[in-house]
Amino acid sequence: MEIIRIGEDFRRWDELLALILSSFAYMDGIIDPPSSAHRLTLASLAQKARDEIAFAAIENGRITGCVFCKPEPGFLYIGKLAVAPASQGKGMGRRLLSVAEAIARERGLPALRLETRIELTGNHAAFARWGFARTAENSHPGFTRTTSIEMQKRLT
């Protein structure tokens, strides 16, 4: 597996969008509100990659994973961490997060931050195994109940 930076020369937006949608599909009917992945278009995904720091994992010529990183005061925000269903459980998510950790360190940011939906308890457990701790509960606009949790990983 090779992890590449998604730069100005990247042209595989359709494949990247399909990866994100397929890896987030299991959430359909489980989370409310629905995943923001459903609002992505080829153009908005390309803009997201320009606005953030994005990486893709390539296996046998196919995009099988990605992560988007956004510097914030005191944190590197991790978003759209996606691994193709057939590639899950093989350490790709952990490798993508290692790349994000390196970016945070290069920028002098002491922690990673992410959000995951309250219903996705398997994700909570996976992120906890990877060193993340639950730090906050949040509600999407229009909701009075908790819809997501924030998790952080302090870097040493």
Contact map, one row per residue, 1 for C-alpha under 8 A:
111000000000000000000000000000000000000000000000000000001111000000000000000000000000000000000000000000000000000000000000000000000000000000000000000000000000
111100000000000000000000000000000000000000000000000000001110000000000000000000000000000000000000000000000000000000000000000000000000000000000000000000000000
111110000000000000000000000000000000000000000000000000111100000000000000000000000000000000000001000000000000000000000000000000000000000000000000000000000000
011111000000000000000000000000000000000000000000000000111100000000000000000000000000000000000000000000000000000000000000000000000000000000000000000000000000
001111100000000000000000000000000000000000000000000011110000000000000000000000000000000000000000000000000000000000000000000000000000000000000000000000000000
000111111100000000000000000000000000000000000000100011110000000000000000000000000000000000000000000000000000000000000000000000000000000000000000000000000000
000011111100000000000000000000000000000000000000110001000000000000000000000000000000000000000000000000000000000000000000000000000000000000000000000000000000
000001111100000000000000000000000000000000000000010000000000000000000000000000000000000000000000000000000000000000000000000000000000000000000000000000000000
000001111110000000000000000000000000000000000000000000000000000000000000000000000000000000000000000000000000000000000000000000000000000000000000000000000000
000001111111100000000000000000000000000000000000000000000000000000000000000000000000000000000000000000000000000000000000000000000000000000000000000000000000
000000001111100000000000000000000000000000000000000000000000000000000000000000000000000000000000000000000000000000000000000000000000000000000000000000000000
000000000111111100000000000000000000000000000000000000000000000000000000000000000000000000000000000000000000000000000000000000000000000000000000000000000000
000000000111111110000000000000000000000001001100000000000000000000000000000000000000000000000000000000000000000000000000000000000000000000000000000000000000
000000000001111111000000000000000000000001000000000000000000000000000000000000000000000000000000000000000000000000000000000000000000000000000000000000000000
000000000001111111100000000000000000000000000000000000000000001000000000000000000000000000000000000000000000000000000000000000000000000000000000000000000000
000000000001111111110000000000000000000000000000000000000000001001000000000000000000000000000000000000000000000000000000000000000000000000000000000000000000
000000000000111111111000000000000000000111001000000000000000000000000000000000000000000000000000000000000000000000000000000000000000000000000000000000000000
000000000000011111111100000000000000000000000000000000000000000000000000000000000000000000000000000000000000000000000000000000000000000000000000000000000000
000000000000001111111110000000000000000000000000000000000000001110000000000000000111000000000000000000000000000000000000000000000000000000000000000000000000
000000000000000111111111000000000000100000000000000000000000000001000000000000010111000000000000000000000000000000000000000000000000000000000000000000000000
000000000000000011111111100000000000110000000000000000000000000000000000000000000000000000000000000000000000000000000000000000000000000000000000000000000000
000000000000000001111111110000000000000000000000000000000000000000000000000000000001100000000000000000000000000000000000000000000000000000000000000000000000
000000000000000000111111110000000000000000000000000000000000000000000000000000000111100000000000000000000000000000000000000000000000000000000000000000000000
000000000000000000011111111100000010100000000000000000000000000000000000000000000100000000000000000000000000000000000000000000000000000000000000000000000000
000000000000000000001111111100000000000000000000000000000000000000000000000000000000000000000000000000000000000000000000000000000000000000000000000000000000
000000000000000000000111111101000000000000000000000000000000000000000000000000000000000000000000000000000000000000000000000000000000000000000000000000000000
000000000000000000000001111111100110000000000000000000000000000000000000000000000000000000000000000000000000000000000000000000000000000000000000000000000000
000000000000000000000001111111100110000000000000000000000000000000000000000000000000000000000000000000000000000000000000000000000000000000000000000000000000
000000000000000000000000001111110100000000000000000000000000000000000000000000000000000000000000000000000000000000000000000000000000000000000000000000000000
000000000000000000000000011111110000000000000000000000000000000000000000000000000000000000000000000000000000000000000010000000000000000000000000000000000000
000000000000000000000000001111111110000000000000000000000000000000000000000000000000000000000000000000000000000000001111000000000000000000000000000000000000
000000000000000000000000000011111110000000000000000000000000000000000000000000000000000000000000000000000000000000000000000000000000000000000000001000000000
000000000000000000000000000000111110000000000000000000000000000000000000000000000000000000000000000000000000000000000000000000000000000000010000001000000000
000000000000000000000000001110111111010000000000000000000000000000000000000000000000000000000000000000000000000000000000000000000000000000000000000000000000
000000000000000000000001001100111111110000000000000000000000000000000000000000000000000000000000000000000000000000000000000000000000000000000000000000000000
000000000000000000000000000000000111111100000000000000000000000000000000000000000000000000000000000000000000000000000000000000000000000000000000000000000000
000000000000000000011001000000000011111100000000000000000000000000000000000000010000000000000000000000000000000000000000000000000000000000000000000000000000
000000000000000000001000000000000111111100000000000000000000000000000000000000000000000000000000000000000000000000000000000000000000000000000000000000000000
000000000000000000000000000000000001111110000000000000000000000000000000000000000000000000000000000000000000000000000000000000000000000000000000000000000000
000000000000000010000000000000000001111111011000000000000000000000000000000000000000000000000000000000000000000000000000000000000000000000000000000000000000
000000000000000010000000000000000000001111111000000000000000000000000000000000000000000000000000000000000000000000000000000000000000000000000000000000000000
000000000000110010000000000000000000000111111100000000000000000000000000000000000000000000000000000000000000000000000000000000000000000000000000000000000000
000000000000000000000000000000000000000011111110000000000000000000000000000000000000000000000000000000000000000000000000000000000000000000000000000000000000
000000000000000000000000000000000000000111111111000000000000000000000000000000000000000000000000000000000000000000000000000000000000000000000000000000000000
000000000000100010000000000000000000000111111111100000000000000000000000000000000000000000000000000000000000000000000000000000000000000000000000000000000000
000000000000100000000000000000000000000001111111110000000000000000000000000000000000000000000000000000000000000000000000000000000000000000000000000000000000
000000000000000000000000000000000000000000111111111000000000000000000000000000000000000000000000000000000000000000000000000000000000000000000000000000000000
000000000000000000000000000000000000000000011111111100000000000000000000000000000000000000000000000000000000000000000000000000000000000000000000000000000000
000001100000000000000000000000000000000000001111111111000000000000010000000000000000000000000000000000000000000000000000000000000000000000000000000000000000
000000110000000000000000000000000000000000000111111110000000000000000000000000000000000000000000000000000000000000000000000000000000000000000000000000000000
000000000000000000000000000000000000000000000011111110000000000000000100000000000000000000000000000000000000000000000000000000000000000000000000000000000000
000000000000000000000000000000000000000000000001111111000000000000011110000000000000000000000000000000000000000000000000000000000000000000000000000000000000
000011000000000000000000000000000000000000000000111111100000000000011100000000000000000000000000000000000000000000000000000000000000000000000000000000000000
000011100000000000000000000000000000000000000000100111110000000001111000000000000000000000000000000000000000000000000000000000000000000000000000000000000000
001111000000000000000000000000000000000000000000000011111000000001110000000000000000000000000001000000000000000000000000000000000000000000000000000000000000
001111000000000000000000000000000000000000000000000001111100001111100000000000000000000000000000000000000000000000000000000000000000000000000000000000000000
111100000000000000000000000000000000000000000000000000111110001111000000000000000000000000010001000000000000000000000000000000000000000000000000000000000000
111100000000000000000000000000000000000000000000000000011111111110000000000000000000000000000000000000000000000000000000000000000000000000000000000000000000
110000000000000000000000000000000000000000000000000000001111111100000000000000000000000000000000000000000000000000000000000000000000000000000000000000000000
100000000000000000000000000000000000000000000000000000000111110000000000000000000000000000000000000000000000000000000000000000000000000000000000000000000000
000000000000000000000000000000000000000000000000000000000111111000000000000000000000000000000000000000000000000000000000000000000000000000000000000000000000
000000000000000000000000000000000000000000000000000000000111111100000000000000000000000000000000000000000000000000000000000000000000000000000000000000000000
000000000000001100100000000000000000000000000000000000011110111111000000000000000000000000000000000000000000000000000000000000000000000000000000000000000000
000000000000000000100000000000000000000000000000000000011110011111000000000000000011001000000000000000000000000000000000000000000000000000000000000000000000
000000000000000000100000000000000000000000000000000000011100001111100000000000001111000000011001000000000000000000000000000000000000000000000000000000000000
000000000000000100010000000000000000000000000000000001111000001111110000000000011110000000000001000000000000000000000000000000000000000000000000000000000000
000000000000000000000000000000000000000000000000000001110000000011111000000001111100000000000001100100000000000000000000000000000000000000000000000000000000
000000000000000000000000000000000000000000000000100111100000000001111100000001111000000000000000000000000000000000000000000000000000000000000000000000000000
000000000000000000000000000000000000000000000000000111000000000000111110000111100000000000000000000100000000000000000000000000000000000000000000000000000000
000000000000000000000000000000000000000000000000001110000000000000011111000111100000000000000000000000000000000000000000000000000000000000000000000000000000
000000000000000000000000000000000000000000000000000100000000000000001111101110000000000000000000000000010000000000000000000000000000000000000000000000000000
000000000000000000000000000000000000000000000000000000000000000000000111111110000000000000000000000000000000000000000000000000000000000000000000000000000000
000000000000000000000000000000000000000000000000000000000000000000000011111000000000000000000000000000000000100000000000000000000000000000000000000000000000
000000000000000000000000000000000000000000000000000000000000000000000001111100000000000000000000000000000000111000000000000000000000000000000000000000000000
000000000000000000000000000000000000000000000000000000000000000000000011111110000000000000000000000000010000111110000000000000000000000000000000000000000000
000000000000000000000000000000000000000000000000000000000000000000001111011111000000000000000000000100010000101110000000000000000000000000000000000000000000
000000000000000000000000000000000000000000000000000000000000000000001111001111100000000000000000000000000000000111000000000000000000000000000000000000000000
000000000000000000000000000000000000000000000000000000000000000000111100000111111000000000000000000100000000000111100000000000000000000000000000000000000000
000000000000000000000000000000000000000000000000000000000000000000111100000011111000000000000000000000000000000001100000000000000000000000000000000000000000
000000000000000000010000000000000000100000000000000000000000000001110000000001111100000000000000000000000000000000000000000000000000000000000000000000000000
000000000000000000000000000000000000000000000000000000000000000011110000000001111110000000001001000000000000000000000000000000000000000000000000000000000000
000000000000000000110011000000000000000000000000000000000000000011100000000000011111000000001000000000000000000000000000000000000000000000000000000000000000
000000000000000000110010000000000000000000000000000000000000000111000000000000001111101100011000000000000000000000000000000000000000000000000000000000000000
000000000000000000110110000000000000000000000000000000000000000110000000000000000111111100000000000000000000000000000000000000000000000000000000000000000000
000000000000000000000110000000000000000000000000000000000000000000000000000000000011111100000000000000000000000000000000000000000000000000000000000000000000
000000000000000000000000000000000000000000000000000000000000000000000000000000000001111100000000000000000000000000000000000000000000000000000000000000000000
000000000000000000000000000000000000000000000000000000000000000100000000000000000011111111010000000000000000000000000000000000000000000000000000000000000000
000000000000000000000000000000000000000000000000000000000000000000000000000000000011111111111000000000000000000000000000000000000000000000000000000000000000
000000000000000000000000000000000000000000000000000000000000000000000000000000000000001111110000000000000000000000000000000000000000000000000000000000000000
000000000000000000000000000000000000000000000000000000000000000000000000000000000000001111110000000000000000000000000000000000000000000000000000000000000000
000000000000000000000000000000000000000000000000000000000000000000000000000000000000000111111110000000000000000000000000000000000000000000000000000000000000
000000000000000000000000000000000000000000000000000000001000000010000000000000000010001111111111000000000000000000000000000000000000000000000000000000000000
000000000000000000000000000000000000000000000000000000000000000010000000000000001110000100111111100000000000000000000000000000000000000000000000000000000000
000000000000000000000000000000000000000000000000000000000000000000000000000000000000000000111111110000000000000000000000000000000100000000000000000000000000
000000000000000000000000000000000000000000000000000000000000000000000000000000000000000000111111111000000000000000000000000000000000000000000000000000000000
001000000000000000000000000000000000000000000000000000101000000011100000000000001000000000011111111100000000000000000000000000000000000000000000000000000000
000000000000000000000000000000000000000000000000000000000000000000100000000000000000000000001111111110000000000000000000000000000000000000000000000000000000
000000000000000000000000000000000000000000000000000000000000000000000000000000000000000000000111111111000000000000000000000000000000000000000000000000000000
000000000000000000000000000000000000000000000000000000000000000000000000000000000000000000000011111111100000000000000000000000000000000000000000000000000000
000000000000000000000000000000000000000000000000000000000000000000101000000101000000000000000001111111110000000100000000000000000000000000000000000000000000
000000000000000000000000000000000000000000000000000000000000000000000000000000000000000000000000111111111000000100000000000000000000000000000000000000000010
000000000000000000000000000000000000000000000000000000000000000000000000000000000000000000000000011111111100000000000000000000000000000000000000000000000000
000000000000000000000000000000000000000000000000000000000000000000000000000000000000000000000000001111111110000000000000000000000000000000000000000000000000
000000000000000000000000000000000000000000000000000000000000000000000010001100000000000000000000000111111111111100000000000000000000000000000000000000000000
000000000000000000000000000000000000000000000000000000000000000000000000000000000000000000000000000011111111110000000000000000000000000000000000000000000010
000000000000000000000000000000000000000000000000000000000000000000000000000000000000000000000000000001111111100000000000000000000000000000000000000000000000
000000000000000000000000000000000000000000000000000000000000000000000000000000000000000000000000000000111111100000000000000000000000000000000000000000000000
000000000000000000000000000000000000000000000000000000000000000000000000000000000000000000000000000000011111110000000000000000000000000000000000000000000000
000000000000000000000000000000000000000000000000000000000000000000000000111100000000000000000000000000011111111100000000000000000000000000000000000000000000
000000000000000000000000000000000000000000000000000000000000000000000000011000000000000000000000000000011001111100000000000000000000000000000000000000000111
000000000000000000000000000000000000000000000000000000000000000000000000011100000000000000000000000000010000111110000000000000000000000000000000000000011110
000000000000000000000000000000000000000000000000000000000000000000000000001111000000000000000000000110010000111111000000000000000000000000000000000000011110
000000000000000000000000000000000000000000000000000000000000000000000000001111000000000000000000000000000000001111100000000000000000000000000000000001111000
000000000000000000000000000000000000000000000000000000000000000000000000000011100000000000000000000000000000000111110000000000000000000000000000000001110000
000000000000000000000000000000000000000000000000000000000000000000000000000001100000000000000000000000000000000011111000000000000000000000000000000111100000
000000000000000000000000000000000000000000000000000000000000000000000000000000000000000000000000000000000000000001111101001100000000000000000000000111100000
000000000000000000000000000000100000000000000000000000000000000000000000000000000000000000000000000000000000000000111111000000000000000000000000001110000000
000000000000000000000000000000100000000000000000000000000000000000000000000000000000000000000000000000000000000000011111100000000000000000000000011110000000
000000000000000000000000000001100000000000000000000000000000000000000000000000000000000000000000000000000000000000001111100000000000000000000000001100000000
000000000000000000000000000000100000000000000000000000000000000000000000000000000000000000000000000000000000000000011111111100000000000000000000000000000000
000000000000000000000000000000000000000000000000000000000000000000000000000000000000000000000000000000000000000000000111111110000000000000000000000000000000
000000000000000000000000000000000000000000000000000000000000000000000000000000000000000000000000000000000000000000000001111111000000000000000000000000000000
000000000000000000000000000000000000000000000000000000000000000000000000000000000000000000000000000000000000000000010001111111100000000000000000000000000000
000000000000000000000000000000000000000000000000000000000000000000000000000000000000000000000000000000000000000000010001111111110000000000000000000000000000
000000000000000000000000000000000000000000000000000000000000000000000000000000000000000000000000000000000000000000000000111111111000000000000000000000000000
000000000000000000000000000000000000000000000000000000000000000000000000000000000000000000000000000000000000000000000000011111111100000000000000000000000000
000000000000000000000000000000000000000000000000000000000000000000000000000000000000000000000000000000000000000000000000001111111111100000000000000000100000
000000000000000000000000000000000000000000000000000000000000000000000000000000000000000000000000000000000000000000000000000111111111100000000000000000000000
000000000000000000000000000000000000000000000000000000000000000000000000000000000000000000000000000000000000000000000000000011111111000000000000000000000000
000000000000000000000000000000000000000000000000000000000000000000000000000000000000000000000100000000000000000000000000000001111111000000000000000000000000
000000000000000000000000000000000000000000000000000000000000000000000000000000000000000000000000000000000000000000000000000000111111100000000000000000001000
000000000000000000000000000000000000000000000000000000000000000000000000000000000000000000000000000000000000000000000000000000111111110000000000000000111100
000000000000000000000000000000000000000000000000000000000000000000000000000000000000000000000000000000000000000000000000000000110011111000000000000000111000
000000000000000000000000000000000000000000000000000000000000000000000000000000000000000000000000000000000000000000000000000000000001111100000000000011110000
000000000000000000000000000000000000000000000000000000000000000000000000000000000000000000000000000000000000000000000000000000000000111110000000000011110000
000000000000000000000000000000000000000000000000000000000000000000000000000000000000000000000000000000000000000000000000000000000000011111000000000011100000
000000000000000000000000000000000000000000000000000000000000000000000000000000000000000000000000000000000000000000000000000000000000001111100000011111000000
000000000000000000000000000000000000000000000000000000000000000000000000000000000000000000000000000000000000000000000000000000000000000111110000011111000000
000000000000000000000000000000000000000000000000000000000000000000000000000000000000000000000000000000000000000000000000000000000000000011111011111100000000
000000000000000000000000000000001000000000000000000000000000000000000000000000000000000000000000000000000000000000000000000000000000000001111110011100000000
000000000000000000000000000000000000000000000000000000000000000000000000000000000000000000000000000000000000000000000000000000000000000000111110000000000000
000000000000000000000000000000000000000000000000000000000000000000000000000000000000000000000000000000000000000000000000000000000000000000011111000000000000
000000000000000000000000000000000000000000000000000000000000000000000000000000000000000000000000000000000000000000000000000000000000000000111111111000000000
000000000000000000000000000000000000000000000000000000000000000000000000000000000000000000000000000000000000000000000000000000000000000000100111110000000000
000000000000000000000000000000000000000000000000000000000000000000000000000000000000000000000000000000000000000000000000000000000000000000100011111000000000
000000000000000000000000000000000000000000000000000000000000000000000000000000000000000000000000000000000000000000000100000000000000000011110011111110000000
000000000000000000000000000000011000000000000000000000000000000000000000000000000000000000000000000000000000000000001110000000000000000011110010111110000000
000000000000000000000000000000000000000000000000000000000000000000000000000000000000000000000000000000000000000000111110000000000000000011110000011111000000
000000000000000000000000000000000000000000000000000000000000000000000000000000000000000000000000000000000000000000111100000000000000011111000000011111100000
000000000000000000000000000000000000000000000000000000000000000000000000000000000000000000000000000000000000000011110000000000000000011111000000000111110000
000000000000000000000000000000000000000000000000000000000000000000000000000000000000000000000000000000000000000011110000000000100001111100000000000011111000
000000000000000000000000000000000000000000000000000000000000000000000000000000000000000000000000000000000000001111000000000000000001111000000000000001111100
000000000000000000000000000000000000000000000000000000000000000000000000000000000000000000000000000000000000001110000000000000000011100000000000000000111110
000000000000000000000000000000000000000000000000000000000000000000000000000000000000000000000000000000000000011100000000000000000001000000000000000000011111
000000000000000000000000000000000000000000000000000000000000000000000000000000000000000000000000000010001000011100000000000000000000000000000000000000001111
000000000000000000000000000000000000000000000000000000000000000000000000000000000000000000000000000000000000010000000000000000000000000000000000000000000111
